[in-house]
């Protein structure tokens, strides 16, 4: 697994990964990512801004084929996180997308993100998750995240909030 910063040339790959994930979710009756949020132009601008800021990562195999992507930043959306939570150093994970043929890789990516956040002095790895995708909620719970709360925001579909301490327990 090779993890490297994305560059502008990766935008199309990230959008393809998102489309693949959306189609897979739709086959399961889940509408997550069925529509670009809040619209295609803003979605693409947000992803490109994250790439240009050095906050988006590509996960590739030894042949340089893309297996997954993830974005990490320190922006705490005040609509989602309380002032007390915002005061506690955290990294925020976005767009963790793993190609289906690499299912299971997400756990390794989350562990990497926790280690990275810890090295940067952050106490938490946080994520806001599609509110009604309970299977995804369970996935994060199985991977060491705790449910913080679920917000019902009319203009934002990812109101299920989860966090995980960045300091991983020592191996025995």
C-alpha positions in Angstrom: 0.0 0.0 0.0 1.5 3.3 -1.1 -0.1 6.5 0.3 0.8 9.7 -1.5 -0.7 13.2 -1.7 -3.1 13.6 -4.6 -2.5 16.2 -7.3 -4.9 17.9 -9.7 -4.6 15.1 -12.2 -6.2 12.8 -9.6 -9.5 14.8 -9.5 -11.0 12.7 -12.3 -9.9 9.5 -10.5 -11.5 10.6 -7.3 -14.8 11.5 -9.1 -14.7 8.0 -10.7 -14.2 6.4 -7.3 -17.2 8.4 -6.0 -19.4 7.3 -8.9 -18.4 3.7 -8.5 -19.2 3.9 -4.8 -22.5 5.6 -5.4 -23.6 3.0 -7.9 -22.6 0.2 -5.5 -24.6 1.9 -2.7 -27.6 2.4 -5.0 -27.7 -1.3 -5.7 -28.2 -1.7 -2.0 -31.0 0.9 -1.8 -28.8 3.6 -0.3 -29.0 7.1 -1.8 -25.6 8.3 -0.5 -23.7 10.3 -3.1 -26.5 9.7 -5.7 -26.4 13.5 -6.3 -23.3 15.7 -6.0 -23.6 17.8 -2.9 -24.6 20.6 -2.9 -24.1 20.6 -6.7 -21.5 19.2 -9.1 -19.6 22.4 -9.5 -19.3 23.0 -5.8 -18.4 19.4 -5.1 -15.6 19.4 -7.7 -14.3 22.8 -6.4 -14.3 21.4 -2.8 -12.4 18.3 -3.8 -9.9 20.3 -5.9 -9.4 22.8 -3.1 -8.6 19.9 -0.8 -6.1 18.5 -3.3 -4.4 21.8 -3.7 -4.1 22.2 0.1 -2.3 18.9 0.3 -5.2 17.3 2.3 -6.3 14.6 -0.1 -4.4 11.3 -0.3 -4.4 8.5 -2.9 -3.8 4.9 -1.9 -2.2 2.9 -4.7 -0.8 -0.6 -5.1 2.7 -1.5 -6.1 1.7 -1.1 -9.8 0.5 2.5 -9.0 -3.1 1.5 -9.6 -5.5 3.5 -7.4 -7.2 1.4 -4.7 -8.7 4.2 -2.5 -8.7 7.8 -1.6 -9.2 9.8 1.6 -9.0 13.5 2.7 -7.9 14.7 6.1 -8.0 18.3 7.4 -8.4 20.2 10.6 -11.5 22.2 9.7 -14.3 21.7 12.2 -17.7 22.6 10.8 -19.4 24.7 13.5 -22.8 23.4 12.4 -21.7 19.9 13.4 -19.2 20.1 16.2 -19.7 22.1 19.5 -17.3 24.8 20.7 -16.0 22.4 23.3 -15.4 19.7 20.7 -13.7 22.2 18.4 -11.4 23.2 21.2 -10.1 19.6 21.4 -7.5 19.1 18.6 -8.9 16.8 15.9 -8.4 15.8 12.3 -11.5 15.4 10.1 -11.7 12.6 7.6 -13.7 13.0 4.3 -14.3 11.0 1.2 -12.8 7.7 2.4 -13.6 5.7 -0.8 -12.2 2.2 -1.4 -12.7 0.4 -4.7 -14.8 -2.7 -4.1 -12.1 -5.1 -5.1 -10.0 -3.8 -2.3 -12.8 -4.0 0.4 -11.2 -4.2 3.8 -8.5 -1.7 3.0 -10.5 1.0 4.8 -9.5 -0.3 8.2 -5.8 0.1 7.3 -6.5 3.6 5.9 -8.3 4.6 9.1 -5.4 3.3 11.2 -3.0 5.3 9.0 -5.1 8.4 9.4 -5.2 8.0 13.2 -1.4 7.6 13.3 -1.0 10.7 11.1 -3.3 12.7 13.2 -1.6 11.6 16.4 1.8 12.5 15.0 0.4 16.0 14.2 -0.8 16.4 17.8 -4.5 15.8 17.2 -6.5 13.9 19.9 -9.3 12.7 17.6 -10.1 11.5 14.2 -13.6 12.6 13.4 -16.0 12.0 10.6 -19.5 13.0 9.6 -21.4 10.2 8.0 -24.4 9.9 5.7 -27.3 10.2 8.2 -29.4 7.2 7.1 -26.6 4.8 6.0 -26.7 2.7 9.2 -24.5 0.1 7.6 -21.8 2.7 7.3 -22.4 3.7 10.9 -21.9 0.1 12.0 -18.7 -0.1 9.9 -17.2 2.9 11.8 -18.2 1.5 15.1 -16.5 -1.8 14.3 -13.4 0.3 13.5 -13.0 1.9 16.8 -15.2 5.0 16.4 -17.8 6.1 18.9 -21.1 7.6 17.9 -21.2 11.2 19.1 -24.6 12.2 18.0 -26.8 12.4 14.9 -28.1 15.8 13.7 -31.0 16.3 11.4 -29.9 19.1 9.1 -32.3 19.9 6.2 -29.4 21.1 4.0 -26.7 18.6 4.9 -27.1 14.8 4.5 -24.1 13.7 6.7 -25.3 14.4 10.2 -24.1 11.2 11.9 -21.0 12.2 13.9 -18.3 9.7 14.9 -14.9 10.1 16.5 -12.0 7.8 17.4 -9.0 8.6 19.6 -5.8 9.0 17.6 -3.6 7.3 20.1 -3.9 3.6 19.3 -3.4 1.1 22.1 0.0 -0.5 22.3 0.2 -4.0 20.9 0.8 -6.8 23.5 
